[in-house]
Amino acid sequence: MSAVPDLSASPAQAGKEAGFEPLTPERLPAVLAIEQVAYTHPWTRGNFLDTLNAGYQAQCLLAGDELLGYFVAMKGVDEVHLLNITVAPASQHQGWALVMLDALVLWARSQGAHWLWLEVRVSNTRAQHVYQRCGFVRAGLRKAYYPAGNGQREDAVVMSLVLT
């Protein structure tokens, strides 16, 4: 049984019911297909396998057999670090990111975490607004954190959420 609770979708999701299942190596082809479409610099199979082998919290959000999204988070001392959260492009703008973030917060609290941390590209203002809607605040800036096109790098906004 998953450490993340099953959640029913809100009315904004047009009646779809969704639940969480662990991200497993068998699910990686579907996850990688979403990564390729969602990002200019997607995670690789190796990135996902490394997180699974390390025992990180990795969950898929499913509506039946449809993969709506997934997240990967690393537990530390008194904190959880969100490493990847992705909603399938075909399922975006339906509230699924909020569902995943709510589940992550519940899991992080169950682990005794006091903070939830993440980085987000400076250019990804849409995601920053979603995080702010969930209560995250800007905590800093990491210079040249993300790869960008043509050998360039992009800064990351560091955000945190107090869980206590």
CNS distance restraints for C-alpha pairs under 8 A (distance, minus, plus):
assign (resid   2 and name CA) (resid  20 and name CA) 7.28 0.50 0.50
assign (resid   2 and name CA) (resid  21 and name CA) 6.30 0.50 0.50
assign (resid   2 and name CA) (resid  22 and name CA) 6.56 0.50 0.50
assign (resid   3 and name CA) (resid 107 and name CA) 6.71 0.50 0.50
assign (resid   4 and name CA) (resid  20 and name CA) 6.64 0.50 0.50
assign (resid   4 and name CA) (resid  59 and name CA) 7.91 0.50 0.50
assign (resid   4 and name CA) (resid 103 and name CA) 6.08 0.50 0.50
assign (resid   4 and name CA) (resid 104 and name CA) 7.35 0.50 0.50
assign (resid   4 and name CA) (resid 106 and name CA) 7.44 0.50 0.50
assign (resid   4 and name CA) (resid 107 and name CA) 5.84 0.50 0.50
assign (resid   5 and name CA) (resid  19 and name CA) 7.61 0.50 0.50
assign (resid   5 and name CA) (resid  20 and name CA) 6.98 0.50 0.50
assign (resid   5 and name CA) (resid 103 and name CA) 6.79 0.50 0.50
assign (resid   6 and name CA) (resid  18 and name CA) 7.21 0.50 0.50
assign (resid   6 and name CA) (resid  19 and name CA) 4.51 0.50 0.50
assign (resid   6 and name CA) (resid  20 and name CA) 5.70 0.50 0.50
assign (resid   7 and name CA) (resid  17 and name CA) 7.55 0.50 0.50
assign (resid   7 and name CA) (resid  18 and name CA) 6.18 0.50 0.50
assign (resid   7 and name CA) (resid  19 and name CA) 5.55 0.50 0.50
assign (resid   7 and name CA) (resid  20 and name CA) 7.72 0.50 0.50
assign (resid   7 and name CA) (resid  99 and name CA) 7.63 0.50 0.50
assign (resid   8 and name CA) (resid  16 and name CA) 7.73 0.50 0.50
assign (resid   8 and name CA) (resid  17 and name CA) 4.91 0.50 0.50
assign (resid   8 and name CA) (resid  18 and name CA) 5.57 0.50 0.50
assign (resid   8 and name CA) (resid  19 and name CA) 7.02 0.50 0.50
assign (resid   9 and name CA) (resid  13 and name CA) 5.89 0.50 0.50
assign (resid   9 and name CA) (resid  15 and name CA) 6.90 0.50 0.50
assign (resid   9 and name CA) (resid  16 and name CA) 6.06 0.50 0.50
assign (resid   9 and name CA) (resid  17 and name CA) 5.16 0.50 0.50
assign (resid   9 and name CA) (resid  18 and name CA) 6.06 0.50 0.50
assign (resid   9 and name CA) (resid  96 and name CA) 7.99 0.50 0.50
assign (resid   9 and name CA) (resid  99 and name CA) 7.51 0.50 0.50
assign (resid  10 and name CA) (resid  14 and name CA) 7.93 0.50 0.50
assign (resid  10 and name CA) (resid  15 and name CA) 7.44 0.50 0.50
assign (resid  11 and name CA) (resid  15 and name CA) 5.97 0.50 0.50
assign (resid  12 and name CA) (resid  94 and name CA) 6.11 0.50 0.50
assign (resid  12 and name CA) (resid  95 and name CA) 6.71 0.50 0.50
assign (resid  13 and name CA) (resid  94 and name CA) 5.39 0.50 0.50
assign (resid  13 and name CA) (resid  95 and name CA) 6.69 0.50 0.50
assign (resid  13 and name CA) (resid  96 and name CA) 7.79 0.50 0.50
assign (resid  16 and name CA) (resid  63 and name CA) 6.60 0.50 0.50
assign (resid  17 and name CA) (resid  63 and name CA) 5.85 0.50 0.50
assign (resid  18 and name CA) (resid  61 and name CA) 6.46 0.50 0.50
assign (resid  18 and name CA) (resid  62 and name CA) 5.31 0.50 0.50
assign (resid  18 and name CA) (resid  63 and name CA) 4.42 0.50 0.50
assign (resid  18 and name CA) (resid  64 and name CA) 7.27 0.50 0.50
assign (resid  19 and name CA) (resid  61 and name CA) 5.66 0.50 0.50
assign (resid  19 and name CA) (resid  62 and name CA) 5.50 0.50 0.50
assign (resid  19 and name CA) (resid  63 and name CA) 6.63 0.50 0.50
assign (resid  20 and name CA) (resid  59 and name CA) 6.17 0.50 0.50
assign (resid  20 and name CA) (resid  60 and name CA) 5.47 0.50 0.50
assign (resid  20 and name CA) (resid  61 and name CA) 4.69 0.50 0.50
assign (resid  20 and name CA) (resid  62 and name CA) 6.18 0.50 0.50
assign (resid  21 and name CA) (resid  59 and name CA) 5.66 0.50 0.50
assign (resid  21 and name CA) (resid  60 and name CA) 5.31 0.50 0.50
assign (resid  21 and name CA) (resid  61 and name CA) 6.68 0.50 0.50
assign (resid  21 and name CA) (resid  62 and name CA) 7.41 0.50 0.50
assign (resid  22 and name CA) (resid  58 and name CA) 5.96 0.50 0.50
assign (resid  22 and name CA) (resid  59 and name CA) 4.47 0.50 0.50
assign (resid  22 and name CA) (resid  60 and name CA) 5.91 0.50 0.50
assign (resid  23 and name CA) (resid  27 and name CA) 6.22 0.50 0.50
assign (resid  23 and name CA) (resid  28 and name CA) 7.55 0.50 0.50
assign (resid  23 and name CA) (resid  52 and name CA) 7.99 0.50 0.50
assign (resid  23 and name CA) (resid  58 and name CA) 5.27 0.50 0.50
assign (resid  23 and name CA) (resid  59 and name CA) 4.83 0.50 0.50
assign (resid  23 and name CA) (resid  60 and name CA) 5.41 0.50 0.50
assign (resid  23 and name CA) (resid  70 and name CA) 7.68 0.50 0.50
assign (resid  24 and name CA) (resid  28 and name CA) 6.74 0.50 0.50
assign (resid  24 and name CA) (resid  52 and name CA) 7.53 0.50 0.50
assign (resid  25 and name CA) (resid  49 and name CA) 7.18 0.50 0.50
assign (resid  27 and name CA) (resid  31 and name CA) 6.36 0.50 0.50
assign (resid  28 and name CA) (resid  32 and name CA) 5.78 0.50 0.50
assign (resid  28 and name CA) (resid  45 and name CA) 7.16 0.50 0.50
assign (resid  28 and name CA) (resid  48 and name CA) 7.80 0.50 0.50
assign (resid  29 and name CA) (resid  33 and name CA) 6.14 0.50 0.50
assign (resid  30 and name CA) (resid  34 and name CA) 6.48 0.50 0.50
assign (resid  30 and name CA) (resid  67 and name CA) 7.43 0.50 0.50
assign (resid  31 and name CA) (resid  35 and name CA) 6.26 0.50 0.50
assign (resid  31 and name CA) (resid  67 and name CA) 7.90 0.50 0.50
assign (resid  31 and name CA) (resid  70 and name CA) 7.71 0.50 0.50
assign (resid  32 and name CA) (resid  36 and name CA) 6.17 0.50 0.50
assign (resid  32 and name CA) (resid  43 and name CA) 7.67 0.50 0.50
assign (resid  32 and name CA) (resid  44 and name CA) 7.26 0.50 0.50
assign (resid  32 and name CA) (resid  45 and name CA) 6.95 0.50 0.50
assign (resid  33 and name CA) (resid  37 and name CA) 6.61 0.50 0.50
assign (resid  34 and name CA) (resid  38 and name CA) 5.91 0.50 0.50
assign (resid  34 and name CA) (resid  88 and name CA) 5.76 0.50 0.50
assign (resid  34 and name CA) (resid  89 and name CA) 7.47 0.50 0.50
assign (resid  35 and name CA) (resid  39 and name CA) 5.89 0.50 0.50
assign (resid  35 and name CA) (resid  42 and name CA) 5.24 0.50 0.50
assign (resid  35 and name CA) (resid  43 and name CA) 6.64 0.50 0.50
assign (resid  35 and name CA) (resid  86 and name CA) 7.78 0.50 0.50
assign (resid  36 and name CA) (resid  40 and name CA) 7.40 0.50 0.50
assign (resid  36 and name CA) (resid  41 and name CA) 7.99 0.50 0.50
assign (resid  36 and name CA) (resid  42 and name CA) 5.80 0.50 0.50
assign (resid  37 and name CA) (resid  89 and name CA) 7.41 0.50 0.50
assign (resid  38 and name CA) (resid  42 and name CA) 7.58 0.50 0.50
assign (resid  38 and name CA) (resid  86 and name CA) 7.73 0.50 0.50
assign (resid  38 and name CA) (resid  88 and name CA) 7.10 0.50 0.50
assign (resid  38 and name CA) (resid  89 and name CA) 6.31 0.50 0.50
assign (resid  41 and name CA) (resid 147 and name CA) 7.09 0.50 0.50
assign (resid  41 and name CA) (resid 148 and name CA) 7.61 0.50 0.50
assign (resid  43 and name CA) (resid  47 and name CA) 5.84 0.50 0.50
assign (resid  43 and name CA) (resid  48 and name CA) 7.10 0.50 0.50
assign (resid  44 and name CA) (resid  48 and name CA) 6.57 0.50 0.50
assign (resid  45 and name CA) (resid  49 and name CA) 6.12 0.50 0.50
assign (resid  46 and name CA) (resid  50 and name CA) 5.95 0.50 0.50
assign (resid  47 and name CA) (resid  51 and name CA) 6.46 0.50 0.50
assign (resid  48 and name CA) (resid  52 and name CA) 6.24 0.50 0.50
assign (resid  49 and name CA) (resid  53 and name CA) 5.99 0.50 0.50
assign (resid  50 and name CA) (resid  54 and name CA) 6.08 0.50 0.50
assign (resid  51 and name CA) (resid  55 and name CA) 6.37 0.50 0.50
assign (resid  51 and name CA) (resid  56 and name CA) 5.54 0.50 0.50
assign (resid  51 and name CA) (resid  58 and name CA) 7.89 0.50 0.50
assign (resid  51 and name CA) (resid  72 and name CA) 7.67 0.50 0.50
assign (resid  52 and name CA) (resid  56 and name CA) 5.93 0.50 0.50
assign (resid  52 and name CA) (resid  57 and name CA) 7.95 0.50 0.50
assign (resid  52 and name CA) (resid  58 and name CA) 7.18 0.50 0.50
assign (resid  56 and name CA) (resid  72 and name CA) 6.71 0.50 0.50
assign (resid  56 and name CA) (resid  73 and name CA) 5.89 0.50 0.50
assign (resid  56 and name CA) (resid  74 and name CA) 5.08 0.50 0.50
assign (resid  56 and name CA) (resid  75 and name CA) 7.01 0.50 0.50
assign (resid  57 and name CA) (resid  71 and name CA) 7.93 0.50 0.50
assign (resid  57 and name CA) (resid  72 and name CA) 5.58 0.50 0.50
assign (resid  57 and name CA) (resid  73 and name CA) 5.11 0.50 0.50
assign (resid  57 and name CA) (resid  74 and name CA) 6.29 0.50 0.50
assign (resid  57 and name CA) (resid  75 and name CA) 7.72 0.50 0.50
assign (resid  58 and name CA) (resid  70 and name CA) 7.26 0.50 0.50
assign (resid  58 and name CA) (resid  71 and name CA) 5.65 0.50 0.50
assign (resid  58 and name CA) (resid  72 and name CA) 4.29 0.50 0.50
assign (resid  58 and name CA) (resid  73 and name CA) 6.44 0.50 0.50
assign (resid  59 and name CA) (resid  70 and name CA) 5.47 0.50 0.50
assign (resid  59 and name CA) (resid  71 and name CA) 5.55 0.50 0.50
assign (resid  59 and name CA) (resid  72 and name CA) 6.64 0.50 0.50
assign (resid  60 and name CA) (resid  67 and name CA) 6.93 0.50 0.50
assign (resid  60 and name CA) (resid  68 and name CA) 7.63 0.50 0.50
assign (resid  60 and name CA) (resid  69 and name CA) 5.91 0.50 0.50
assign (resid  60 and name CA) (resid  70 and name CA) 4.26 0.50 0.50
assign (resid  60 and name CA) (resid  71 and name CA) 6.75 0.50 0.50
assign (resid  61 and name CA) (resid  67 and name CA) 6.13 0.50 0.50
assign (resid  61 and name CA) (resid  68 and name CA) 5.48 0.50 0.50
assign (resid  61 and name CA) (resid  69 and name CA) 5.17 0.50 0.50
assign (resid  61 and name CA) (resid  70 and name CA) 5.68 0.50 0.50
assign (resid  61 and name CA) (resid 100 and name CA) 7.41 0.50 0.50
assign (resid  62 and name CA) (resid  66 and name CA) 5.50 0.50 0.50
assign (resid  62 and name CA) (resid  67 and name CA) 4.75 0.50 0.50
assign (resid  62 and name CA) (resid  68 and name CA) 5.50 0.50 0.50
assign (resid  62 and name CA) (resid  69 and name CA) 7.27 0.50 0.50
assign (resid  63 and name CA) (resid  67 and name CA) 6.71 0.50 0.50
assign (resid  63 and name CA) (resid  68 and name CA) 6.85 0.50 0.50
assign (resid  67 and name CA) (resid  88 and name CA) 7.31 0.50 0.50
assign (resid  68 and name CA) (resid  87 and name CA) 5.87 0.50 0.50
assign (resid  68 and name CA) (resid  88 and name CA) 5.41 0.50 0.50
assign (resid  68 and name CA) (resid  91 and name CA) 6.01 0.50 0.50
assign (resid  68 and name CA) (resid  96 and name CA) 7.39 0.50 0.50
assign (resid  69 and name CA) (resid  85 and name CA) 7.47 0.50 0.50
assign (resid  69 and name CA) (resid  86 and name CA) 5.34 0.50 0.50
assign (resid  69 and name CA) (resid  87 and name CA) 4.13 0.50 0.50
assign (resid  69 and name CA) (resid  88 and name CA) 5.36 0.50 0.50
assign (resid  69 and name CA) (resid  96 and name CA) 7.54 0.50 0.50
assign (resid  69 and name CA) (resid  97 and name CA) 7.91 0.50 0.50
assign (resid  70 and name CA) (resid  84 and name CA) 7.84 0.50 0.50
assign (resid  70 and name CA) (resid  85 and name CA) 5.78 0.50 0.50
assign (resid  70 and name CA) (resid  86 and name CA) 5.56 0.50 0.50
assign (resid  70 and name CA) (resid  87 and name CA) 6.72 0.50 0.50
assign (resid  70 and name CA) (resid 100 and name CA) 7.60 0.50 0.50
assign (resid  71 and name CA) (resid  82 and name CA) 7.62 0.50 0.50
assign (resid  71 and name CA) (resid  83 and name CA) 7.55 0.50 0.50
assign (resid  71 and name CA) (resid  84 and name CA) 5.29 0.50 0.50
assign (resid  71 and name CA) (resid  85 and name CA) 4.16 0.50 0.50
assign (resid  71 and name CA) (resid  86 and name CA) 6.39 0.50 0.50
assign (resid  71 and name CA) (resid 100 and name CA) 7.39 0.50 0.50
assign (resid  72 and name CA) (resid  82 and name CA) 6.26 0.50 0.50
assign (resid  72 and name CA) (resid  83 and name CA) 5.52 0.50 0.50
assign (resid  72 and name CA) (resid  84 and name CA) 5.13 0.50 0.50
assign (resid  72 and name CA) (resid  85 and name CA) 6.52 0.50 0.50
assign (resid  73 and name CA) (resid  80 and name CA) 6.55 0.50 0.50
assign (resid  73 and name CA) (resid  81 and name CA) 5.50 0.50 0.50
assign (resid  73 and name CA) (resid  82 and name CA) 4.34 0.50 0.50
assign (resid  73 and name CA) (resid  83 and name CA) 5.30 0.50 0.50
assign (resid  73 and name CA) (resid  84 and name CA) 7.03 0.50 0.50
assign (resid  74 and name CA) (resid  80 and name CA) 5.57 0.50 0.50
assign (resid  74 and name CA) (resid  81 and name CA) 5.13 0.50 0.50
assign (resid  74 and name CA) (resid  82 and name CA) 6.48 0.50 0.50
assign (resid  74 and name CA) (resid  83 and name CA) 7.04 0.50 0.50
assign (resid  75 and name CA) (resid  79 and name CA) 6.17 0.50 0.50
assign (resid  75 and name CA) (resid  80 and name CA) 4.44 0.50 0.50
assign (resid  75 and name CA) (resid  81 and name CA) 6.42 0.50 0.50
assign (resid  75 and name CA) (resid 108 and name CA) 7.82 0.50 0.50
assign (resid  75 and name CA) (resid 113 and name CA) 7.96 0.50 0.50
assign (resid  76 and name CA) (resid  80 and name CA) 5.68 0.50 0.50
assign (resid  76 and name CA) (resid  81 and name CA) 7.46 0.50 0.50
assign (resid  77 and name CA) (resid 113 and name CA) 7.39 0.50 0.50
assign (resid  78 and name CA) (resid 112 and name CA) 6.30 0.50 0.50
assign (resid  78 and name CA) (resid 113 and name CA) 4.27 0.50 0.50
assign (resid  78 and name CA) (resid 114 and name CA) 5.33 0.50 0.50
assign (resid  78 and name CA) (resid 115 and name CA) 6.82 0.50 0.50
assign (resid  79 and name CA) (resid 108 and name CA) 7.58 0.50 0.50
assign (resid  79 and name CA) (resid 112 and name CA) 7.87 0.50 0.50
assign (resid  79 and name CA) (resid 113 and name CA) 4.44 0.50 0.50
assign (resid  79 and name CA) (resid 114 and name CA) 5.55 0.50 0.50
assign (resid  79 and name CA) (resid 115 and name CA) 4.73 0.50 0.50
assign (resid  79 and name CA) (resid 116 and name CA) 5.75 0.50 0.50
assign (resid  79 and name CA) (resid 117 and name CA) 7.48 0.50 0.50
assign (resid  80 and name CA) (resid 108 and name CA) 6.25 0.50 0.50
assign (resid  80 and name CA) (resid 113 and name CA) 6.30 0.50 0.50
assign (resid  80 and name CA) (resid 115 and name CA) 6.41 0.50 0.50
assign (resid  80 and name CA) (resid 116 and name CA) 4.87 0.50 0.50
assign (resid  80 and name CA) (resid 117 and name CA) 6.28 0.50 0.50
assign (resid  81 and name CA) (resid 116 and name CA) 5.77 0.50 0.50
assign (resid  81 and name CA) (resid 117 and name CA) 4.69 0.50 0.50
assign (resid  81 and name CA) (resid 118 and name CA) 5.77 0.50 0.50
assign (resid  82 and name CA) (resid 116 and name CA) 7.16 0.50 0.50
assign (resid  82 and name CA) (resid 117 and name CA) 6.08 0.50 0.50
assign (resid  82 and name CA) (resid 118 and name CA) 5.08 0.50 0.50
assign (resid  82 and name CA) (resid 119 and name CA) 7.88 0.50 0.50
assign (resid  83 and name CA) (resid 118 and name CA) 6.72 0.50 0.50
assign (resid  83 and name CA) (resid 119 and name CA) 7.83 0.50 0.50
assign (resid  85 and name CA) (resid  97 and name CA) 7.75 0.50 0.50
assign (resid  86 and name CA) (resid  97 and name CA) 7.49 0.50 0.50
assign (resid  87 and name CA) (resid  91 and name CA) 6.41 0.50 0.50
assign (resid  87 and name CA) (resid  92 and name CA) 5.95 0.50 0.50
assign (resid  87 and name CA) (resid  96 and name CA) 6.80 0.50 0.50
assign (resid  87 and name CA) (resid  97 and name CA) 6.34 0.50 0.50
assign (resid  88 and name CA) (resid  92 and name CA) 6.36 0.50 0.50
assign (resid  91 and name CA) (resid  96 and name CA) 7.52 0.50 0.50
assign (resid  92 and name CA) (resid  96 and name CA) 7.10 0.50 0.50
assign (resid  92 and name CA) (resid  97 and name CA) 7.99 0.50 0.50
assign (resid  95 and name CA) (resid  99 and name CA) 6.58 0.50 0.50
assign (resid  96 and name CA) (resid 100 and name CA) 6.25 0.50 0.50
assign (resid  97 and name CA) (resid 101 and name CA) 6.09 0.50 0.50
assign (resid  97 and name CA) (resid 130 and name CA) 7.73 0.50 0.50
assign (resid  98 and name CA) (resid 102 and name CA) 5.99 0.50 0.50
assign (resid  98 and name CA) (resid 130 and name CA) 7.36 0.50 0.50
assign (resid  98 and name CA) (resid 134 and name CA) 7.40 0.50 0.50
assign (resid  99 and name CA) (resid 103 and name CA) 6.28 0.50 0.50
assign (resid 100 and name CA) (resid 104 and name CA) 6.10 0.50 0.50
assign (resid 101 and name CA) (resid 105 and name CA) 6.11 0.50 0.50
assign (resid 101 and name CA) (resid 134 and name CA) 7.66 0.50 0.50
assign (resid 102 and name CA) (resid 106 and name CA) 6.30 0.50 0.50
assign (resid 103 and name CA) (resid 107 and name CA) 6.19 0.50 0.50
assign (resid 104 and name CA) (resid 108 and name CA) 5.98 0.50 0.50
assign (resid 105 and name CA) (resid 109 and name CA) 6.11 0.50 0.50
assign (resid 105 and name CA) (resid 116 and name CA) 7.62 0.50 0.50
assign (resid 105 and name CA) (resid 163 and name CA) 7.55 0.50 0.50
assign (resid 106 and name CA) (resid 110 and name CA) 6.23 0.50 0.50
assign (resid 107 and name CA) (resid 111 and name CA) 6.37 0.50 0.50
assign (resid 108 and name CA) (resid 112 and name CA) 6.63 0.50 0.50
assign (resid 108 and name CA) (resid 113 and name CA) 5.41 0.50 0.50
assign (resid 108 and name CA) (resid 116 and name CA) 7.43 0.50 0.50
assign (resid 109 and name CA) (resid 113 and name CA) 5.31 0.50 0.50
assign (resid 109 and name CA) (resid 114 and name CA) 7.16 0.50 0.50
assign (resid 109 and name CA) (resid 163 and name CA) 6.61 0.50 0.50
assign (resid 109 and name CA) (resid 164 and name CA) 8.00 0.50 0.50
assign (resid 113 and name CA) (resid 163 and name CA) 6.91 0.50 0.50
assign (resid 114 and name CA) (resid 162 and name CA) 6.00 0.50 0.50
assign (resid 114 and name CA) (resid 163 and name CA) 4.80 0.50 0.50
assign (resid 114 and name CA) (resid 164 and name CA) 5.33 0.50 0.50
assign (resid 115 and name CA) (resid 160 and name CA) 6.65 0.50 0.50
assign (resid 115 and name CA) (resid 161 and name CA) 5.58 0.50 0.50
assign (resid 115 and name CA) (resid 162 and name CA) 4.66 0.50 0.50
assign (resid 115 and name CA) (resid 163 and name CA) 5.29 0.50 0.50
assign (resid 115 and name CA) (resid 164 and name CA) 7.63 0.50 0.50
assign (resid 116 and name CA) (resid 160 and name CA) 5.50 0.50 0.50
assign (resid 116 and name CA) (resid 161 and name CA) 5.07 0.50 0.50
assign (resid 116 and name CA) (resid 162 and name CA) 6.60 0.50 0.50
assign (resid 116 and name CA) (resid 163 and name CA) 7.05 0.50 0.50
assign (resid 117 and name CA) (resid 158 and name CA) 7.27 0.50 0.50
assign (resid 117 and name CA) (resid 159 and name CA) 5.81 0.50 0.50
assign (resid 117 and name CA) (resid 160 and name CA) 4.48 0.50 0.50
assign (resid 117 and name CA) (resid 161 and name CA) 6.60 0.50 0.50
assign (resid 118 and name CA) (resid 158 and name CA) 5.85 0.50 0.50
assign (resid 118 and name CA) (resid 159 and name CA) 5.42 0.50 0.50
assign (resid 118 and name CA) (resid 160 and name CA) 6.49 0.50 0.50
assign (resid 119 and name CA) (resid 156 and name CA) 5.67 0.50 0.50
assign (resid 119 and name CA) (resid 157 and name CA) 5.52 0.50 0.50
assign (resid 119 and name CA) (resid 158 and name CA) 4.57 0.50 0.50
assign (resid 119 and name CA) (resid 159 and name CA) 6.21 0.50 0.50
assign (resid 120 and name CA) (resid 124 and name CA) 6.73 0.50 0.50
assign (resid 120 and name CA) (resid 127 and name CA) 7.40 0.50 0.50
assign (resid 120 and name CA) (resid 128 and name CA) 7.03 0.50 0.50
assign (resid 120 and name CA) (resid 156 and name CA) 5.22 0.50 0.50
assign (resid 120 and name CA) (resid 157 and name CA) 5.32 0.50 0.50
assign (resid 120 and name CA) (resid 158 and name CA) 6.68 0.50 0.50
assign (resid 120 and name CA) (resid 159 and name CA) 7.83 0.50 0.50
assign (resid 121 and name CA) (resid 125 and name CA) 7.98 0.50 0.50
assign (resid 121 and name CA) (resid 146 and name CA) 7.15 0.50 0.50
assign (resid 121 and name CA) (resid 154 and name CA) 6.82 0.50 0.50
assign (resid 121 and name CA) (resid 155 and name CA) 6.23 0.50 0.50
assign (resid 121 and name CA) (resid 156 and name CA) 4.55 0.50 0.50
assign (resid 121 and name CA) (resid 157 and name CA) 6.19 0.50 0.50
assign (resid 122 and name CA) (resid 154 and name CA) 7.16 0.50 0.50
assign (resid 122 and name CA) (resid 155 and name CA) 5.81 0.50 0.50
assign (resid 122 and name CA) (resid 156 and name CA) 5.31 0.50 0.50
assign (resid 122 and name CA) (resid 157 and name CA) 5.72 0.50 0.50
assign (resid 124 and name CA) (resid 128 and name CA) 6.47 0.50 0.50
assign (resid 125 and name CA) (resid 129 and name CA) 6.20 0.50 0.50
assign (resid 126 and name CA) (resid 130 and name CA) 6.51 0.50 0.50
assign (resid 127 and name CA) (resid 131 and name CA) 6.23 0.50 0.50
assign (resid 128 and name CA) (resid 132 and name CA) 6.12 0.50 0.50
assign (resid 129 and name CA) (resid 133 and name CA) 6.05 0.50 0.50
assign (resid 130 and name CA) (resid 134 and name CA) 6.52 0.50 0.50
assign (resid 131 and name CA) (resid 135 and name CA) 6.53 0.50 0.50
assign (resid 131 and name CA) (resid 136 and name CA) 5.35 0.50 0.50
assign (resid 131 and name CA) (resid 137 and name CA) 7.91 0.50 0.50
assign (resid 132 and name CA) (resid 136 and name CA) 4.74 0.50 0.50
assign (resid 132 and name CA) (resid 137 and name CA) 6.19 0.50 0.50
assign (resid 135 and name CA) (resid 161 and name CA) 6.21 0.50 0.50
assign (resid 136 and name CA) (resid 159 and name CA) 5.92 0.50 0.50
assign (resid 136 and name CA) (resid 160 and name CA) 5.14 0.50 0.50
assign (resid 136 and name CA) (resid 161 and name CA) 4.52 0.50 0.50
assign (resid 136 and name CA) (resid 162 and name CA) 7.85 0.50 0.50
assign (resid 137 and name CA) (resid 159 and name CA) 5.31 0.50 0.50
assign (resid 137 and name CA) (resid 160 and name CA) 5.52 0.50 0.50
assign (resid 137 and name CA) (resid 161 and name CA) 6.50 0.50 0.50
assign (resid 138 and name CA) (resid 157 and name CA) 6.79 0.50 0.50
assign (resid 138 and name CA) (resid 158 and name CA) 5.93 0.50 0.50
assign (resid 138 and name CA) (resid 159 and name CA) 4.41 0.50 0.50
assign (resid 138 and name CA) (resid 160 and name CA) 6.57 0.50 0.50
assign (resid 139 and name CA) (resid 157 and name CA) 7.64 0.50 0.50
assign (resid 139 and name CA) (resid 158 and name CA) 5.38 0.50 0.50
assign (resid 139 and name CA) (resid 159 and name CA) 5.10 0.50 0.50
assign (resid 139 and name CA) (resid 160 and name CA) 6.28 0.50 0.50
assign (resid 140 and name CA) (resid 157 and name CA) 6.06 0.50 0.50
assign (resid 140 and name CA) (resid 158 and name CA) 4.97 0.50 0.50
assign (resid 140 and name CA) (resid 159 and name CA) 7.05 0.50 0.50
assign (resid 141 and name CA) (resid 155 and name CA) 6.83 0.50 0.50
assign (resid 141 and name CA) (resid 156 and name CA) 5.66 0.50 0.50
assign (resid 141 and name CA) (resid 157 and name CA) 4.68 0.50 0.50
assign (resid 141 and name CA) (resid 158 and name CA) 5.51 0.50 0.50
assign (resid 142 and name CA) (resid 155 and name CA) 5.61 0.50 0.50
assign (resid 142 and name CA) (resid 156 and name CA) 5.04 0.50 0.50
assign (resid 142 and name CA) (resid 157 and name CA) 6.43 0.50 0.50
assign (resid 142 and name CA) (resid 158 and name CA) 6.92 0.50 0.50
assign (resid 143 and name CA) (resid 154 and name CA) 7.12 0.50 0.50
assign (resid 143 and name CA) (resid 155 and name CA) 4.55 0.50 0.50
assign (resid 143 and name CA) (resid 156 and name CA) 6.56 0.50 0.50
assign (resid 144 and name CA) (resid 153 and name CA) 4.67 0.50 0.50
assign (resid 144 and name CA) (resid 154 and name CA) 4.78 0.50 0.50
assign (resid 144 and name CA) (resid 155 and name CA) 4.56 0.50 0.50
assign (resid 144 and name CA) (resid 156 and name CA) 7.28 0.50 0.50
assign (resid 145 and name CA) (resid 153 and name CA) 6.53 0.50 0.50
assign (resid 145 and name CA) (resid 154 and name CA) 5.92 0.50 0.50
assign (resid 145 and name CA) (resid 155 and name CA) 5.23 0.50 0.50
assign (resid 145 and name CA) (resid 156 and name CA) 5.75 0.50 0.50
assign (resid 146 and name CA) (resid 153 and name CA) 5.51 0.50 0.50
assign (resid 146 and name CA) (resid 154 and name CA) 5.00 0.50 0.50
assign (resid 146 and name CA) (resid 155 and name CA) 6.37 0.50 0.50
assign (resid 146 and name CA) (resid 156 and name CA) 6.85 0.50 0.50
assign (resid 147 and name CA) (resid 151 and name CA) 7.38 0.50 0.50
assign (resid 147 and name CA) (resid 152 and name CA) 6.42 0.50 0.50
assign (resid 147 and name CA) (resid 153 and name CA) 4.64 0.50 0.50
assign (resid 147 and name CA) (resid 154 and name CA) 6.20 0.50 0.50
assign (resid 148 and name CA) (resid 152 and name CA) 5.00 0.50 0.50
assign (resid 148 and name CA) (resid 153 and name CA) 4.85 0.50 0.50
assign (resid 148 and name CA) (resid 154 and name CA) 5.94 0.50 0.50
assign (resid 149 and name CA) (resid 153 and name CA) 7.67 0.50 0.50
